[in-house]
Amino acid sequence: MSRFLNKRTEELTPYVPGEQTHRKVLKLNTNESPYPPSPEVGKVLDFYKSVYKDLRLYPDPEAFALRDVISDVNRTDVSRVFVGGGSDEILGYAFMAFCESDAYFPDITYGFYRVFANLAGVASREIPLKEDFTINPDDYNGVRGPIIIANPNAPTGIVLPQKSIETLLSADKNRLVIVDEAYIDFSPQNTCLPLLAKYDNLLIVRTCSKSYGLAGMRIGYAFGSPELISDLNRVKYSFNPYNLDRVSITVGIAAFRDQTYLRETVSKITKTREYTAQALSDLGFEVLPSAANFVFARRENTDAKRLYEQLREQGVLIRYFANVPRITDFLRISIGKDTDMKRFITVLKGLLS
Ligand SMILES: *Cc1c(COP(=O)(O)O)cnc(C)c1O
C-alpha cells in the first residue's frame, strides 16, 4: 500500500476472482465455457487484421450496432439496451446510479455485490436464503431496495421462477429490482425479460462471458426502461464513455448473430451437467438443482476444503468459498466438456477411496 492511498479506498475489500493459471490444469473454477466462441467470431478477428488501422479511431460510444443486434435477438427496442465491458462494469454503474444508502441481496450470492456496495458507499443488507438455499420473495416485504438477485443464483445454481421475480416487482413499483441473469442462457425459460414491458422498476443484467464463451473479451449487456438506460449512461459518460472497444463491438455482433451455435453449446453443457450431477450423487454428494453451467455440491463427513486442496494438487481446479460461513462444506464445480468431467470424476473417486 502506498502512502498516497486515500482512506475510502484503503477501507475497501476487493473481490477475489477465481484463480487464473498458466499451469496445465483441468480448470473448473470460474464457470468459463469449455467451448470456444462461435467460429463467426474467429472470422471477425481475421477481418480485423485487414482493418487494424481503424483502431486509431475511437469506438462508437453508444455501441449502436451491437445494441441493435442484441435488441433484435431479444425482441426489444434498442432504447432498452445498455452494453458494458463485462456485466461487472454494468453492475458497478447500477450500484453507483441507483443505491442511495442501502443495497439488498441474499446472504449467499455473487460475492461482488458486497464489493460494489462498498465502493458505492452504501450498506449491504443481506437477506438469508431459506434452509434449502432458495429465495422466499416474502422475505423482501417492506424492503425499500434496490434489490439485487442473481438468477440463476451463484454459487448455488438454483433458479427462481419468473413468478417470484414478478412478486418482487409488483410488491412495490417504486423499488428497483436488478436481476443478474449471467447464467440465464442455461435456463432460458426462466428469464424475466417478458416482464420488462410491464415493470419499469426492472433492470436485467447479462454477460457474454459464460454461455457465449467470451470471458476473455469483456462484453456485458442490460435491459431496462429507456429511463433506467439513460441513468446508466449518466454514470458511464461520467466515467468511461468508450467502455466497449472496436474489436469487442464487432466480436459481440458476430456472437449474437450466431444463435444456433449458442443453442448447440448450451445444450452440450447442459447434458454434461446432468452427467456430472448424477456421477457426483452416485459418489454420495448432495447436489443442488442447477440451472447454470456449474454444480454446487457437498458430501457428508467430507472436508470440502481438504478435498479442494487435494484436487488442486492433482491438477484439478474447482472453487471453494472459505469466507462464506453457510457454505464452507460446499464445492462449486464448473462444467467442462464430457471428457473433462469424466477425468474430474475419476480423480475424485481416487481421492475418496
Ligand atoms: C460471472 C458473473 C458475472 C460477471 O461476468 P462478467 O460479464 O465477466 O463481468 C456477473 N454476475 C454473476 C452472477 C456471475 O457469475
The ligand as an ORCA input file, in Angstrom:
! r2SCAN-3c Opt
* xyz 0 1
  C     -19.532    -14.277    -13.921
  C     -20.600    -13.439    -13.291
  C     -20.696    -12.069    -13.548
  C     -19.622    -11.285    -14.254
  O     -19.473    -11.527    -15.543
  P     -18.576    -10.609    -16.492
  O     -19.525    -10.234    -17.557
  O     -17.480    -11.492    -16.936
  O     -18.109     -9.409    -15.739
  C     -21.759    -11.374    -13.015
  N     -22.667    -11.974    -12.238
  C     -22.583    -13.276    -11.931
  C     -23.619    -13.882    -11.057
  C     -21.539    -14.042    -12.443
  O     -21.424    -15.319    -12.090
*
